[in-house]
Amino acid sequence: MTAAVAFPVNPSFFQRLAGLDQAQKLRLALGVVLFVAIGIVGVMMGRQAEWRVLYANLPDKDGGAVVAQLSQMNVPYQYAAGGGAILVPADRVYDTRLKLASQGLPKGAVTGYELMDSANRFGMTQFQERLTFQRGLEGELTRTIQALASVQSARVHLALPNQNGFFRDQQKPSASVLVSMNAGRTLDRAQLAGIVHLVSSSVPEMDPKAVSVLDDTGKLLSTPAESGNGMGADAQQLQYVQQMEQLYSSRILDILEPVVGRQNVRAQVTADLDFSQTESTSEAFKPNQTPDSTAIRSQQLLESGGAGSTAPSGVPGATSNQPPGPSSAPINGAAQALSPAGGASGLAASSNARRESIINYEVDKTIRVVRGGTGIVKRISAAVIINHQTTTDTKGKTVTAAMSDAQMEKLTALVRETVGFNKERGDSVNVMTAPFTKEKVNVEPLPVWQQPELLDLARSLAWPVGTLLFGALVLMGAIRPALKVMAQPPPRELERVGQVDAVEGEEPDRPMLAEQNAASATKLIEASPADLALEEARKLTRDNPAAVANIVKTWINGEAPS
């Protein structure tokens, strides 16, 4: 007969864990490790932002400019492996691209003469060499033009004909330049001439007339001034008029926007400029001056004399013997008669002597030449419209109302002072208030599965939900079965009772045995291990007294049980 071993009724966790077989222990350990790893990964991915590519394969110059601008914008960024791409948080990709694009970044790579570094490869034809050189020259010219402060981007196209010595008339090269200006910037005539001279001087035998400069709207900027039809001068005058009108409009907006708010005022100014060139010449003569202040231009004196037949006459004495006085020319137009005492009449009467004196004096004359300036403002007309004011009453209701007459008079006075209103010149300023019409844009709603908010939410919840599902799968597939096995009660006394009956060779009554075992199992669970052992001994004594007597006899004799 084999002695039964007593097991604890309420085993601890470690005892239950020790009761598992090797496969169950391995499965439980693997499940716990996976569950802990999934939890750690989920926490880390929840804290870490999702990064996406902002720009890839940027040149060093553009990459440095983009990174510097991201630092100023306080946008976090990372580099991909090898620095080939710049990464930013996924929720700020499009916003960052729009902000960088408004500042002209990235400008794009312009390749210059560095193309010639890879041109010396085996098998390159002469045409490929010429094409590579042309591309390099175009890139260098583009870089130089983009260095101007007003130019945002530029492209240069060169037409370099193949020079052949067998042709008598060689074709001349030509060039086309497309420039894109920064916001609010233009190129004046001097800058256009500089670009034309730069391109023509960089290509041998290129005439400056063969260089065309266009803007991003397709307007031709470089018009030859010597075309003979005056188109260059007219274009320059039109540009000057536009600049003046824009200047007056910007002044009006600058003075009114702080008062009525942005996007609440519109202004248009028409300037009438006079580009005609006038020249006037005038001569002014001063009246004759005194003999002391006059200047003699020329003087002529003629004298002739001879004996006359006329007898002397006059009163004898010293008076008649005096020589004639000095002659004088008429200054103010009235000839002065010679006095009888001057002796002239006496000389004519006494002899044939003749004396003529001609004196020419300088005449004061002033010649004035006046040339009128070009681009003089003849008249200014300004039209300003102001949106109705939006106010909120005490009940929180938004109401729009027109400005009062006093406010309109003050704003009109401001506009007049801003444009330099001159009533004598015929200027006019008209300021009115009216409600602005807001255009309603009918936007078709996107399907639910295509809405950006829902897509961003799905991307943000992909990792947490996936981690949770995977963790639940590990928990239900590996950990839960092992815990379920550990939660089962230990083997019942039924097996030990069955072994004892088998040793005695008696066939127990199975229905009755089942009832006894159920009752015994209930008592075993409620009693302590010592009480259970004592109850088992009592039961065995009651059920099989012969077997118990045999066991006791064997113990007394010291024999081994059979």
C-alpha positions as MATLAB code, in Angstrom:
seq = 'MTAAVAFPVNPSFFQRLAGLDQAQKLRLALGVVLFVAIGIVGVMMGRQAEWRVLYANLPDKDGGAVVAQLSQMNVPYQYAAGGGAILVPADRVYDTRLKLASQGLPKGAVTGYELMDSANRFGMTQFQERLTFQRGLEGELTRTIQALASVQSARVHLALPNQNGFFRDQQKPSASVLVSMNAGRTLDRAQLAGIVHLVSSSVPEMDPKAVSVLDDTGKLLSTPAESGNGMGADAQQLQYVQQMEQLYSSRILDILEPVVGRQNVRAQVTADLDFSQTESTSEAFKPNQTPDSTAIRSQQLLESGGAGSTAPSGVPGATSNQPPGPSSAPINGAAQALSPAGGASGLAASSNARRESIINYEVDKTIRVVRGGTGIVKRISAAVIINHQTTTDTKGKTVTAAMSDAQMEKLTALVRETVGFNKERGDSVNVMTAPFTKEKVNVEPLPVWQQPELLDLARSLAWPVGTLLFGALVLMGAIRPALKVMAQPPPRELERVGQVDAVEGEEPDRPMLAEQNAASATKLIEASPADLALEEARKLTRDNPAAVANIVKTWINGEAPS';
ca = [
       0.000    0.000    0.000;
       1.376    3.416   -0.967;
       1.053    6.289    1.493;
      -0.774    9.341    0.163;
       0.955   12.760    0.086;
      -1.059   15.710    1.322;
      -1.179   18.820   -0.905;
      -2.107   22.355    0.300;
      -5.656   23.363   -0.398;
      -4.882   27.121   -1.079;
      -1.500   27.173   -2.834;
       0.358   30.483   -3.452;
       1.153   32.021   -6.844;
       4.637   30.592   -6.960;
       3.323   27.132   -6.025;
       0.784   27.370   -8.846;
       3.534   28.576  -11.180;
       5.719   25.630  -10.173;
       2.850   23.289  -10.945;
       2.884   24.252  -14.661;
       4.707   22.136  -17.180;
       7.691   23.402  -19.190;
       5.676   24.411  -22.286;
       3.167   26.380  -20.254;
       5.940   28.184  -18.379;
       7.670   29.116  -21.653;
       4.430   30.343  -23.202;
       3.633   32.431  -20.133;
       7.121   34.001  -20.009;
       7.035   34.843  -23.723;
       3.579   36.417  -23.407;
       4.613   38.556  -20.437;
       7.751   39.780  -22.237;
       5.793   40.652  -25.389;
       3.091   42.428  -23.418;
       5.636   44.543  -21.539;
       7.489   45.363  -24.802;
       4.253   46.401  -26.489;
       3.418   48.686  -23.571;
       6.843   50.346  -23.691;
       6.667   50.843  -27.467;
       3.172   52.278  -27.203;
       4.238   54.790  -24.556;
       7.296   55.866  -26.557;
       5.344   56.241  -29.798;
       2.669   58.204  -27.993;
       5.242   60.684  -26.741;
       7.169   60.895  -30.025;
       5.770   63.062  -32.828;
       5.363   61.673  -36.309;
       7.984   63.109  -38.680;
       7.513   63.623  -42.395;
       9.722   64.815  -45.217;
       9.573   68.559  -45.812;
      12.139   68.756  -48.640;
      14.480   66.153  -50.054;
      17.658   66.345  -52.134;
      18.210   70.055  -51.536;
      21.561   71.655  -52.377;
      23.684   72.819  -49.493;
      22.882   76.506  -49.966;
      19.121   76.020  -50.088;
      19.245   73.489  -47.236;
      21.100   75.954  -45.024;
      18.639   78.725  -45.856;
      15.653   76.447  -45.081;
      17.144   75.289  -41.763;
      17.912   78.887  -40.737;
      14.352   79.928  -41.519;
      12.938   76.923  -39.598;
      14.960   77.995  -36.562;
      13.510   81.506  -36.782;
       9.991   80.071  -37.102;
      10.524   77.795  -34.048;
       9.673   74.699  -36.076;
      11.437   71.495  -34.895;
      13.285   69.624  -37.602;
      15.423   66.538  -38.094;
      17.734   65.183  -40.751;
      17.191   61.898  -42.502;
      19.940   59.328  -42.802;
      22.840   60.981  -44.607;
      21.266   64.448  -44.490;
      19.390   63.913  -47.750;
      16.053   65.172  -46.416;
      14.701   67.581  -43.820;
      11.938   66.217  -41.569;
       9.336   68.194  -39.626;
       6.300   67.115  -37.564;
       3.545   65.672  -39.720;
       0.951   68.214  -38.611;
       3.132   71.157  -39.715;
       4.352   70.035  -43.131;
       1.946   71.969  -45.348;
       1.875   75.076  -43.190;
       5.677   75.215  -43.161;
       5.898   74.737  -46.927;
       3.501   77.623  -47.565;
       5.402   79.946  -45.227;
       8.740   79.057  -46.809;
       7.297   79.474  -50.298;
       6.118   82.993  -49.413;
       9.742   83.823  -48.627;
      11.057   82.295  -51.849;
      12.534   79.128  -50.349;
      13.884   76.874  -51.611;
      15.253   78.763  -54.588;
      16.320   75.654  -56.455;
      19.719   74.549  -57.584;
      21.392   76.452  -60.409;
      24.281   74.586  -61.966;
      27.108   76.573  -63.464;
      30.600   75.748  -64.622;
      30.719   72.757  -62.282;
      29.101   70.868  -65.145;
      32.473   70.979  -66.837;
      33.949   68.850  -64.055;
      32.093   65.800  -65.346;
      32.417   66.730  -69.018;
      35.774   65.069  -69.529;
      34.454   61.585  -69.838;
      35.387   59.172  -72.537;
      33.180   59.125  -75.614;
      31.764   62.672  -75.358;
      31.171   64.267  -78.733;
      31.944   67.850  -79.701;
      28.236   68.720  -79.704;
      27.871   67.465  -76.138;
      30.873   69.509  -75.069;
      29.417   72.678  -76.621;
      26.033   71.986  -75.046;
      27.608   71.441  -71.619;
      29.546   74.693  -71.922;
      26.382   76.550  -72.932;
      24.476   75.141  -69.971;
      27.271   76.143  -67.628;
      27.358   79.679  -69.043;
      23.588   79.992  -68.681;
      23.821   78.835  -65.059;
      26.549   81.358  -64.227;
      24.559   84.214  -65.774;
      21.467   83.103  -63.867;
      23.382   83.138  -60.578;
      24.695   86.626  -61.275;
      21.278   88.028  -62.164;
      19.673   86.422  -59.090;
      22.203   88.267  -56.942;
      20.274   91.499  -57.610;
      18.117   92.567  -54.678;
      15.004   93.095  -56.798;
      15.190   89.751  -58.622;
      13.673   86.681  -56.991;
      14.539   84.168  -59.711;
      15.808   84.242  -63.278;
      16.406   82.036  -66.299;
      18.781   82.689  -69.165;
      18.510   81.135  -72.624;
      21.428   81.526  -75.007;
      21.275   80.937  -78.739;
      24.860   80.264  -79.793;
      25.035   79.403  -83.499;
      27.665   77.042  -84.772;
      30.417   79.155  -86.305;
      31.614   77.769  -89.622;
      34.532   79.314  -91.505;
      33.036   78.448  -94.892;
      30.165   80.883  -94.481;
      30.786   84.484  -95.383;
      28.098   85.929  -93.156;
      28.292   84.455  -89.697;
      25.162   84.309  -87.555;
      25.227   86.464  -84.458;
      24.359   85.009  -81.019;
      21.299   86.149  -79.087;
      19.921   85.735  -75.592;
      16.632   85.859  -73.683;
      16.327   86.547  -69.962;
      13.213   85.817  -67.880;
      13.158   87.512  -64.471;
      10.693   87.122  -61.605;
      10.633   90.096  -59.270;
      10.173   90.196  -55.524;
       6.896   91.540  -54.178;
       6.695   95.293  -54.654;
       9.997   95.562  -56.537;
      10.649   96.644  -60.118;
      13.617   97.126  -62.407;
      14.412  100.628  -63.570;
      15.988  101.480  -66.897;
      19.501  101.511  -65.466;
      19.127   98.008  -64.005;
      17.694   96.678  -67.278;
      20.583   98.198  -69.172;
      22.962   96.576  -66.706;
      21.420   93.120  -67.244;
      21.560   93.557  -71.024;
      25.180   94.686  -70.858;
      26.079   91.793  -68.546;
      24.668   89.167  -70.893;
      26.029   90.736  -74.062;
      29.499   91.127  -72.548;
      29.590   87.493  -71.412;
      29.092   86.105  -74.933;
      31.556   86.994  -77.685;
      30.211   89.031  -80.620;
      26.783   89.492  -79.054;
      25.036   92.763  -79.790;
      23.150   94.330  -76.842;
      20.170   94.734  -79.187;
      19.973   90.919  -79.407;
      19.254   90.560  -75.658;
      15.599   90.453  -74.623;
      14.494   90.788  -70.995;
      10.975   89.688  -69.963;
       9.187   89.522  -66.641;
       7.077   86.669  -65.297;
       3.929   88.196  -66.850;
       5.406   88.019  -70.350;
       5.914   91.775  -70.724;
       8.973   92.862  -72.672;
      11.100   95.084  -70.467;
      14.088   95.775  -72.713;
      12.858   97.913  -75.629;
      15.603   99.608  -77.692;
      15.444  103.367  -77.168;
      16.836  104.075  -80.632;
      14.047  102.302  -82.476;
      12.879  105.632  -83.858;
       9.195  105.267  -83.002;
       9.432  106.564  -79.471;
       8.125  103.337  -77.905;
      10.933  103.241  -75.349;
      10.221  106.752  -74.097;
       6.473  106.089  -73.987;
       6.967  102.876  -72.007;
       9.191  104.687  -69.547;
       6.656  107.470  -69.152;
       3.863  104.955  -68.588;
       5.931  103.189  -65.959;
       6.587  106.503  -64.235;
       2.867  107.305  -64.203;
       2.085  103.893  -62.699;
       4.705  104.398  -60.015;
       3.264  107.780  -59.108;
      -0.278  106.399  -58.903;
       0.857  103.458  -56.776;
       2.735  105.843  -54.505;
      -0.346  107.980  -53.905;
      -2.546  104.896  -53.388;
      -0.155  103.407  -50.846;
      -0.053  106.703  -48.984;
      -3.834  106.755  -48.720;
      -3.940  103.146  -47.482;
      -1.197  103.807  -44.939;
      -3.085  106.752  -43.456;
      -6.568  105.171  -43.419;
      -5.966  101.512  -42.510;
      -5.017  102.238  -38.873;
      -8.371  104.070  -38.542;
     -10.828  101.818  -40.394;
      -8.878   98.545  -40.289;
      -7.212   96.397  -42.915;
      -9.223   95.224  -45.904;
     -11.810   97.924  -45.133;
     -10.581  100.584  -47.552;
      -9.872  100.718  -51.292;
      -8.165  103.609  -53.073;
      -7.454  104.434  -56.704;
      -5.507  107.469  -57.868;
      -5.262  108.858  -61.390;
      -2.338  111.185  -62.050;
      -2.252  113.472  -65.078;
       1.406  114.203  -65.813;
       2.846  116.580  -68.379;
       5.785  115.100  -70.263;
       5.981  117.851  -72.909;
       9.268  119.695  -73.260;
       8.941  123.480  -73.720;
      11.670  126.036  -74.403;
      11.256  129.822  -74.435;
      13.769  132.594  -75.324;
      13.384  136.247  -74.361;
      15.533  139.379  -74.938;
      15.371  142.365  -72.601;
      16.871  145.815  -73.422;
      17.651  148.351  -70.752;
      17.208  152.104  -71.342;
      20.249  154.299  -72.213;
      22.425  155.033  -69.287;
      24.437  158.131  -68.424;
      27.603  158.895  -70.449;
      29.747  158.056  -67.425;
      28.463  154.477  -67.218;
      28.256  153.753  -70.932;
      30.717  151.668  -72.870;
      31.927  152.844  -76.315;
      31.874  150.175  -78.988;
      33.397  152.277  -81.844;
      34.289  155.917  -82.541;
      34.934  157.717  -85.867;
      36.211  161.303  -86.331;
      36.380  163.113  -89.746;
      37.937  166.612  -90.146;
      38.328  168.682  -93.319;
      39.203  172.420  -93.782;
      40.052  175.187  -96.331;
      40.193  178.948  -96.831;
      36.861  180.512  -97.303;
      35.825  183.684  -99.027;
      33.610  184.820  -96.345;
      34.824  187.879  -94.537;
      35.339  187.770  -90.893;
      32.407  188.758  -88.906;
      31.502  189.108  -85.377;
      32.463  191.362  -82.554;
      36.143  191.862  -82.410;
      37.677  190.793  -79.247;
      38.827  187.750  -77.262;
      35.523  185.963  -77.400;
      35.480  185.528  -81.110;
      39.033  184.300  -81.178;
      38.326  181.204  -78.942;
      38.575  177.699  -80.547;
      35.381  175.657  -80.947;
      34.225  173.526  -78.018;
      34.195  169.691  -77.894;
      31.500  167.907  -79.819;
      28.914  165.776  -78.073;
      26.697  163.026  -79.441;
      22.996  162.910  -78.698;
      22.372  160.504  -75.893;
      18.664  160.668  -75.290;
      17.669  161.226  -78.883;
      17.603  165.042  -78.811;
      20.485  166.760  -80.573;
      21.997  169.635  -78.739;
      22.518  172.768  -80.805;
      25.877  174.398  -80.672;
      25.933  177.599  -78.865;
      26.960  180.671  -80.767;
      29.797  181.030  -78.343;
      31.133  177.649  -79.379;
      32.419  179.093  -82.540;
      30.883  176.517  -84.832;
      28.745  178.964  -86.690;
      31.546  181.397  -86.667;
      33.880  178.741  -88.067;
      31.466  177.842  -90.797;
      31.030  181.429  -91.591;
      34.719  182.206  -91.534;
      36.097  179.073  -93.290;
      35.292  175.752  -95.096;
      36.517  173.598  -92.191;
      34.415  170.389  -91.617;
      34.507  167.994  -88.704;
      32.368  164.849  -88.197;
      32.449  162.591  -85.137;
      30.575  159.225  -84.940;
      30.539  157.311  -81.654;
      28.753  153.916  -81.220;
      27.843  152.868  -77.675;
      27.090  149.343  -76.354;
      23.433  148.533  -75.893;
      22.437  146.446  -72.795;
      20.581  143.246  -73.799;
      19.524  140.141  -71.746;
      18.709  136.803  -73.479;
      16.860  134.218  -71.305;
      16.180  130.606  -72.376;
      13.668  128.636  -70.228;
      13.114  124.896  -70.675;
      10.161  123.270  -68.945;
      10.656  120.045  -66.972;
       9.002  116.737  -67.866;
       6.729  114.686  -65.639;
       5.053  117.623  -63.947;
       1.836  116.798  -62.139;
      -1.013  118.621  -63.831;
      -3.945  117.096  -61.991;
      -4.676  114.362  -59.436;
      -7.963  112.511  -59.011;
      -8.402  110.216  -55.985;
     -11.340  107.878  -55.359;
     -11.593  106.214  -51.932;
     -14.280  103.831  -50.699;
     -14.559  102.779  -47.049;
     -16.456   99.794  -45.720;
     -19.276  100.184  -43.227;
     -18.246   99.988  -39.607;
     -19.122   96.821  -37.694;
     -20.240   97.359  -34.105;
     -21.611   95.113  -31.371;
     -24.505   96.300  -29.266;
     -25.162   95.525  -25.625;
     -27.054   92.367  -26.524;
     -24.077   90.974  -28.424;
     -25.607   91.464  -31.853;
     -23.305   92.545  -34.663;
     -24.533   95.563  -36.612;
     -22.969   97.289  -39.632;
     -23.596  100.997  -40.120;
     -22.280  103.788  -42.301;
     -19.919  106.434  -40.970;
     -21.254  109.767  -39.878;
     -20.807  112.928  -41.925;
     -18.331  114.324  -39.405;
     -16.143  111.233  -39.702;
     -16.310  111.340  -43.490;
     -15.232  114.993  -43.489;
     -12.241  114.197  -41.311;
     -11.209  111.252  -43.497;
     -11.628  113.373  -46.633;
      -9.368  116.022  -45.134;
      -6.768  113.360  -44.377;
      -6.866  112.093  -47.957;
      -6.510  115.616  -49.343;
      -3.479  116.314  -47.199;
      -1.983  112.961  -48.173;
      -2.177  113.514  -51.947;
      -1.257  117.208  -51.763;
      -4.628  118.557  -52.873;
      -4.406  121.757  -54.920;
      -7.691  123.412  -55.840;
      -6.118  125.774  -58.343;
      -4.639  122.830  -60.196;
      -8.052  121.192  -60.499;
      -7.473  118.212  -58.183;
     -10.460  116.179  -57.024;
     -10.883  113.829  -54.040;
     -13.991  111.711  -53.581;
     -14.424  109.649  -50.392;
     -17.534  107.550  -49.847;
     -18.662  104.736  -47.582;
     -20.492  101.608  -48.680;
     -20.801   97.994  -47.491;
     -18.349   95.618  -49.105;
     -19.812   92.574  -50.794;
     -18.425   89.260  -49.626;
     -18.258   86.590  -52.250;
     -19.740   83.287  -51.211;
     -17.678   80.355  -52.343;
     -19.685   77.173  -52.737;
     -17.400   74.383  -51.642;
     -18.629   70.847  -52.095;
     -18.161   68.887  -48.878;
     -15.656   66.097  -49.060;
     -16.656   62.565  -48.134;
     -16.060   61.589  -44.567;
     -13.240   59.211  -45.422;
     -11.450   61.960  -47.420;
     -11.581   64.756  -44.886;
      -8.088   65.844  -43.764;
      -9.096   65.987  -40.114;
     -10.321   62.404  -40.148;
      -7.233   61.207  -42.009;
      -4.951   62.957  -39.531;
      -6.927   61.447  -36.648;
      -6.643   57.989  -38.180;
      -2.882   58.436  -38.644;
      -2.473   59.658  -35.078;
      -4.526   56.743  -33.662;
      -2.934   54.079  -35.847;
      -0.067   53.343  -33.481;
      -2.056   53.415  -30.195;
      -4.908   51.291  -31.545;
      -2.541   48.853  -33.235;
      -0.470   48.544  -30.087;
      -3.595   47.958  -27.990;
      -4.917   45.269  -30.329;
      -1.586   43.472  -30.484;
      -1.268   43.615  -26.704;
      -4.797   42.182  -26.299;
      -3.923   39.391  -28.729;
      -0.832   38.475  -26.724;
      -2.785   38.673  -23.480;
      -5.621   36.437  -24.679;
      -3.450   33.993  -26.609;
      -0.464   33.438  -24.318;
      -0.956   34.858  -20.835;
      -4.628   34.098  -20.193;
      -4.399   30.306  -20.856;
      -1.459   30.010  -18.470;
      -3.287   31.960  -15.775;
      -6.362   29.814  -16.299;
      -4.308   26.658  -15.720;
      -2.789   28.182  -12.601;
      -6.250   29.061  -11.250;
      -7.458   25.420  -11.309;
      -7.603   23.672   -7.837;
      -4.976   20.983   -6.933;
      -5.665   17.215   -7.433;
      -8.409   15.926   -5.170;
      -8.197   13.191   -2.572;
     -10.221   11.084   -4.937;
      -7.128    9.874   -6.698;
      -5.427    8.923   -3.432;
      -8.509    7.041   -2.235;
      -8.648    5.197   -5.519;
      -4.997    4.213   -5.199;
      -5.559    2.830   -1.675;
      -8.537    0.752   -2.825;
      -6.533   -0.590   -5.719;
      -3.811   -1.703   -3.315;
      -6.337   -3.574   -1.123;
      -7.773   -5.306   -4.175;
     -11.354   -4.332   -3.460;
     -13.695   -2.992   -6.062;
     -15.399    0.088   -4.621;
     -18.924    0.968   -5.343;
     -18.540    3.775   -7.854;
     -21.795    5.748   -7.287;
     -21.378    5.637   -3.567;
     -17.668    6.428   -3.930;
     -18.436    9.462   -6.041;
     -20.782   10.822   -3.390;
     -18.267   10.173   -0.647;
     -15.483   11.774   -2.630;
     -17.594   14.878   -3.269;
     -18.375   15.204    0.429;
     -14.777   14.529    1.339;
     -13.573   17.138   -1.163;
     -15.867   19.727    0.411;
     -14.559   18.927    3.857;
     -10.960   18.932    2.678;
     -11.345   22.381    1.279;
     -12.824   23.715    4.550;
     -10.485   21.881    7.037;
      -6.814   22.299    7.779;
      -4.166   19.817    6.496;
      -3.796   18.121    9.967;
      -7.514   17.705   10.345;
      -7.736   16.342    6.823;
      -5.096   13.709    7.555;
      -6.865   12.686   10.763;
     -10.212   12.489    8.971;
      -8.703   10.314    6.263;
      -7.318    7.908    8.872;
     -10.678    7.675   10.615;
     -12.499    7.078    7.401;
     -10.060    4.383    6.382;
     -10.502    2.692    9.766;
     -14.286    2.734    9.458;
     -14.366    1.529    5.900;
     -11.644   -1.134    5.994;
     -10.868   -2.225    9.554;
      -9.062   -5.331    8.330;
      -6.726   -3.282    6.193;
      -6.011   -0.898    9.050;
      -5.297   -3.826   11.397;
      -2.941   -5.297    8.834;
      -1.100   -1.951    8.528;
      -0.761   -1.638   12.296;
       0.439   -5.228   12.567;
       3.046   -4.613    9.956;
       4.298   -1.512   11.767;
       4.596   -3.488   15.042;
       6.483   -6.382   13.507;
       8.751   -3.965   11.586;
       8.012   -5.677    8.322;
       7.647   -3.915    5.028;
       4.064   -3.649    3.834;
       3.084   -6.054    1.188;
];
